Amino acid sequence: MKQPDNKPCPPNRLRQLRAFCIAAQTGNISRAAEQLASSQPAVSQLIKGLEADFGLLLFERHGPRIQLSDDGRALFELALPLLEEIDNLPAVLAERLGEITAGPLDIAAGESTILYLLPDFVQRFRSDYPQVELRLHNVTGRDGLAMLRNGEVDLAVGSMIDIPHDITYVPIFTYEPMLITALDHPLAGRTSVTLQEVSECGLILPPRHLSTWHIVDLVFRQHGLNYNVVLEAGGWEIIKRYVALGMGVSIVTSICLTGEEKLAAIPLTKYFPRRSYGVVLRRNKQLSPQARRFVQILDPDFFARPAAVSGQPGPARSGTRPSQDGLVGHDEALP
C-alpha cells in the first residue's frame, strides 16, 4: 500500500465511493450500475480509479461476482457511514432548522411484529410525522438482515438470539412463555403445569426453521423428554385458531395473547426462557432523523441505553400485554 498524501480529494471522490459501496453491497458491478443508473464500464472505471488512488485492491473478482478484500472491507466500513451522513444531510438540516422531519423511513419486520408490536407505534409516528413516507417490509429474518446490510432499510424490529458481529441488537421489551390450550382441555384452568404433562400433549408449533421450534426442542431434550408435534403451522393467529379447535396445545410468547381468545393460558417461565424484542441495526449505521424519531417512540431512553452506545445487547423492559402506551412486542422473523 502506498503512503497517503495530503492532496485534496479528486472531484469525483463521492461518485467513486458511492459506486464502490453499492458494488460491495450488491456483489455485482452490473447490479451496481443499475442502481446508479449508469453503465457497467463507468462503474468499473470509478472503482479502478479509487483502487489506483489508494494503492489498494478493494475487490477479489470471481467471474461476475465480486467480494471485498480485507482492505476493501476496511474502506467499506469507513465509507458507508459517511455516505449515509451525506444522504441524510437534507433531513438533518431540516431538523436543525426546526422543521418537521420528512423523507422515507424503511423498517424490516416479520409478520408477528407487524401484527402485534408495531401498530400502536406506527400510529403515533404517523400522527406526529405525517410527511414521512413510512414503509414496512414484511420479511423473514435472513432477508431482513440482508436488507439491513445492503442499506435497503433503516432498521429492523424483532427478536434475536444469535447476533452477527456486524449487527447491533438493542432489546427493549421482554415477554413470557405461555402454554395455550382449548378451554375444555384437561390442563385448562391450571395455574401451573409440569414439562412432563406438556410433553404428553400434541404440540402445534411454527415451522421448524424458526426459533420457537429450536427452543422447544432444546428444552425438552435438556429434560430428557420426548414430545409430539401434531401440526406445523405458520403464524400465531393460525396456531391459536387450531389450538382453540382442540387439535393440540402450543407454546407461545405472551405478546400474541389479547385475552379475548377462547383459550386457556398457563405460564411456562419455569422451563422456557423469556423472549426479548427490540431494535436491530447494522453496526455503525448512521440513522436518519426520522429513524431516530421512530426509535425514540419505541423507547424514549433508547439512545441512553449502553447497548445502543456500545452495540452490545443490554437488558430489556418487561411486558405482558399492551399497556396504555402500547409497549408490546413479538417476532418470529429475526431469530
C-alpha positions in Angstrom: 0.0 0.0 0.0 1.4 3.4 -0.9 1.6 6.0 1.7 -1.3 8.5 1.8 -0.6 12.1 0.8 -2.2 15.4 1.8 -3.6 16.2 -1.7 -7.2 17.2 -1.8 -9.7 14.5 -2.8 -10.4 14.4 -6.5 -13.8 16.0 -7.5 -15.3 12.6 -8.3 -14.4 11.0 -4.9 -18.0 10.9 -3.8 -19.0 9.2 -7.0 -16.2 6.7 -6.6 -17.1 5.9 -3.0 -20.8 5.5 -3.9 -20.0 3.2 -6.8 -17.7 1.2 -4.5 -20.2 0.9 -1.7 -23.1 -0.2 -3.9 -20.9 -2.7 -5.7 -19.9 -4.1 -2.3 -23.5 -4.3 -1.2 -24.7 -6.0 -4.3 -21.6 -8.1 -5.0 -22.0 -7.4 -8.7 -20.8 -4.5 -10.9 -23.8 -4.8 -13.3 -26.4 -4.5 -10.5 -24.5 -1.6 -9.0 -24.6 0.1 -12.4 -28.4 -0.4 -12.5 -28.9 1.2 -9.1 -26.7 4.1 -10.1 -28.4 4.5 -13.5 -25.0 4.2 -15.1 -23.1 1.8 -17.3 -21.0 -1.2 -16.1 -17.8 0.2 -17.7 -18.4 3.6 -16.0 -18.8 2.0 -12.5 -15.8 -0.3 -13.1 -13.7 2.8 -14.0 -14.8 4.6 -10.8 -13.8 1.6 -8.7 -10.5 1.2 -10.5 -9.7 4.9 -10.0 -10.4 4.5 -6.3 -8.1 1.5 -6.2 -5.4 3.4 -8.0 -5.7 6.5 -5.8 -5.4 4.4 -2.6 -3.0 1.8 -4.0 -5.3 -1.0 -2.8 -7.0 -4.0 -4.3 -10.6 -3.4 -3.0 -12.3 -6.5 -4.6 -11.5 -10.1 -5.3 -13.1 -11.0 -8.6 -14.8 -14.3 -9.2 -16.3 -14.1 -12.6 -19.3 -11.8 -12.4 -19.3 -11.9 -8.6 -17.0 -9.7 -6.6 -16.1 -9.9 -3.0 -14.5 -7.3 -0.7 -10.8 -7.9 0.1 -9.6 -7.2 3.6 -8.5 -3.7 2.6 -11.8 -3.2 0.8 -13.8 -4.2 3.9 -11.9 -1.7 5.9 -12.7 1.1 3.4 -16.3 0.0 3.2 -16.8 0.2 7.0 -15.4 3.8 6.9 -17.1 5.0 3.7 -20.6 3.7 4.1 -21.4 5.8 7.3 -20.0 8.9 5.5 -22.3 8.3 2.5 -25.2 7.8 4.8 -24.5 11.1 6.6 -24.3 12.9 3.2 -27.6 11.3 2.1 -29.2 12.2 5.4 -28.0 15.8 5.2 -31.2 17.4 3.9 -33.3 15.8 6.7 -30.7 16.6 9.3 -30.6 20.2 8.2 -34.4 20.4 8.2 -34.4 19.1 11.7 -31.7 21.5 12.8 -33.8 24.4 11.4 -36.8 23.2 13.4 -38.8 21.8 10.5 -40.8 18.6 10.9 -38.8 15.6 9.8 -39.6 14.4 6.3 -38.2 11.8 3.9 -38.5 8.0 3.7 -38.3 5.5 6.6 -37.9 1.8 5.8 -38.4 -0.8 8.6 -38.0 -4.6 8.2 -40.0 -6.8 10.5 -41.7 -10.2 10.5 -45.4 -10.8 10.3 -45.8 -11.2 14.0 -44.0 -8.0 14.7 -46.2 -6.1 12.2 -49.3 -7.6 13.8 -48.6 -7.4 17.5 -45.8 -4.9 18.1 -45.8 -2.1 15.6 -49.4 -0.9 15.1 -49.6 1.5 18.1 -46.1 2.9 17.5 -46.7 3.3 13.8 -50.0 5.1 14.5 -48.2 7.5 16.9 -45.4 8.1 14.5 -47.8 8.8 11.5 -49.7 11.2 13.7 -46.5 13.1 14.7 -44.7 13.0 11.3 -47.3 12.7 8.5 -44.7 13.9 5.9 -42.5 10.9 6.5 -43.0 8.1 3.9 -43.1 5.1 6.2 -42.6 1.7 4.6 -42.9 -1.6 6.5 -41.2 -4.6 4.8 -42.7 -8.0 5.9 -39.6 -10.3 5.6 -38.0 -13.3 7.2 -35.1 -12.9 9.5 -32.4 -13.8 6.9 -34.0 -11.4 4.3 -34.3 -8.7 7.0 -30.6 -8.9 7.9 -29.7 -8.8 4.2 -31.8 -5.7 3.7 -30.0 -4.1 6.7 -26.6 -4.9 5.4 -27.5 -3.6 1.9 -28.8 -0.4 3.2 -32.4 -1.1 1.9 -33.9 -0.5 5.3 -33.0 1.9 8.1 -33.6 -0.6 10.9 -35.4 -3.9 11.8 -37.6 -4.7 14.7 -37.8 -8.2 16.1 -36.3 -10.8 18.4 -32.7 -12.1 18.1 -30.8 -14.9 19.8 -27.6 -15.2 17.8 -26.3 -11.8 16.9 -23.8 -11.5 13.9 -20.7 -9.4 14.5 -21.8 -6.7 12.1 -25.2 -6.3 13.7 -26.3 -4.4 16.8 -29.4 -5.6 18.7 -30.9 -3.5 21.4 -33.6 -5.3 23.3 -36.5 -3.2 24.6 -39.3 -5.5 25.7 -39.4 -8.9 27.4 -42.4 -11.3 27.3 -43.3 -14.6 29.0 -43.6 -18.1 27.5 -47.1 -19.5 27.8 -48.8 -22.8 27.2 -52.1 -22.3 25.4 -54.9 -24.9 25.3 -58.5 -25.2 24.3 -60.9 -24.2 27.1 -62.1 -27.8 27.5 -58.5 -29.3 27.6 -57.6 -31.3 30.7 -54.9 -28.7 31.6 -57.2 -25.7 31.1 -57.8 -23.8 34.3 -54.5 -24.9 35.9 -52.1 -22.2 37.2 -49.1 -24.3 36.5 -48.1 -27.4 34.7 -45.1 -29.7 34.5 -43.0 -30.2 31.4 -43.8 -33.9 31.6 -47.5 -33.0 31.3 -46.9 -30.8 28.3 -44.8 -33.5 26.7 -47.8 -35.8 26.8 -49.9 -33.4 24.7 -49.8 -33.0 21.0 -48.0 -29.8 20.1 -48.8 -27.2 17.4 -45.7 -25.3 16.5 -44.4 -22.7 13.9 -42.3 -24.1 11.1 -39.1 -25.8 12.3 -36.7 -23.3 10.7 -38.0 -20.6 13.2 -36.6 -20.0 16.6 -39.6 -21.3 18.6 -39.2 -24.8 17.4 -35.5 -24.9 18.2 -36.1 -23.5 21.7 -38.9 -26.1 22.4 -36.7 -28.9 21.1 -33.7 -27.8 23.3 -35.8 -27.5 26.5 -37.4 -30.9 26.1 -34.0 -32.6 25.3 -32.4 -30.9 28.3 -35.1 -32.5 30.5 -34.8 -35.9 28.8 -38.4 -35.8 27.5 -39.9 -36.8 24.2 -42.6 -34.6 22.5 -45.0 -35.0 19.7 -45.7 -32.3 17.1 -49.1 -32.9 15.6 -49.3 -29.8 13.4 -46.8 -27.4 11.9 -48.4 -24.0 11.1 -47.1 -20.5 10.2 -48.4 -17.5 12.2 -49.6 -17.2 15.7 -53.2 -16.4 14.7 -53.4 -19.7 12.8 -51.9 -21.6 15.7 -54.3 -20.0 18.2 -57.2 -21.0 15.9 -56.3 -24.6 15.7 -55.5 -24.8 19.4 -58.9 -23.4 20.2 -60.4 -26.2 18.0 -58.8 -28.7 20.3 -56.3 -30.1 17.8 -53.3 -29.6 20.2 -51.6 -27.3 22.5 -48.9 -24.7 21.8 -46.1 -22.8 23.4 -46.2 -19.1 22.5 -45.0 -15.8 23.8 -47.5 -13.7 25.8 -47.5 -10.8 23.3 -49.7 -12.7 20.9 -52.5 -13.2 23.5 -55.1 -10.5 23.6 -57.2 -12.1 26.4 -60.1 -12.2 24.0 -59.2 -15.6 22.6 -61.2 -18.7 23.6 -58.1 -20.2 25.0 -56.6 -21.1 28.4 -53.1 -19.7 29.0 -50.6 -21.1 31.6 -47.2 -19.6 32.3 -44.1 -21.7 31.4 -41.4 -19.4 32.7 -40.1 -22.3 34.9 -39.0 -24.2 31.8 -38.7 -21.8 28.9 -36.8 -18.5 28.6 -38.4 -15.2 28.3 -38.0 -13.6 24.9 -36.7 -10.1 24.3 -37.7 -7.9 21.3 -36.1 -4.7 20.2 -34.3 -2.8 17.5 -31.9 -4.4 15.1 -29.3 -2.1 13.4 -26.3 -2.5 11.2 -23.3 -1.8 13.3 -22.1 1.8 12.8 -25.3 2.7 11.0 -25.9 6.4 10.8 -29.6 6.7 11.5 -31.7 9.4 9.7 -33.6 11.9 11.8 -36.9 10.1 11.0 -35.4 6.8 12.0 -34.2 8.2 15.3 -37.6 9.7 16.0 -39.3 6.3 15.4 -36.8 4.5 17.7 -37.4 7.1 20.4 -41.2 6.4 20.1 -40.4 2.8 20.7 -38.2 3.7 23.7 -37.7 7.3 24.8 -34.5 6.3 26.5 -33.1 4.3 23.7 -30.0 6.4 22.9 -29.1 6.5 26.6 -29.0 2.7 26.8 -25.5 1.2 27.0 -26.5 -1.3 24.3 -27.3 1.4 21.8 -23.9 3.1 22.5 -21.7 0.0 22.8 -23.5 -2.2 20.2 -23.8 -5.0 22.8 -27.1 -6.4 23.9 -28.5 -4.9 27.1 -31.4 -5.5 29.4 -34.9 -5.4 28.1 -38.1 -3.9 29.5 -40.6 -6.4 30.9 -44.1 -6.6 29.5 -47.1 -8.8 29.2 -50.0 -7.3 27.3 -50.3 -3.9 25.6 -50.4 -1.1 28.2 -51.8 2.3 27.6 -48.7 3.4 25.7 -48.6 0.2 23.6 -45.4 -1.3 24.8 -45.7 -4.7 23.1 -43.5 -6.9 21.0 -43.2 -10.4 19.4 -41.4 -11.6 16.4 -40.5 -14.9 14.8 -38.8 -13.4 11.8 -35.5 -12.4 13.3 -34.5 -15.4 15.3 
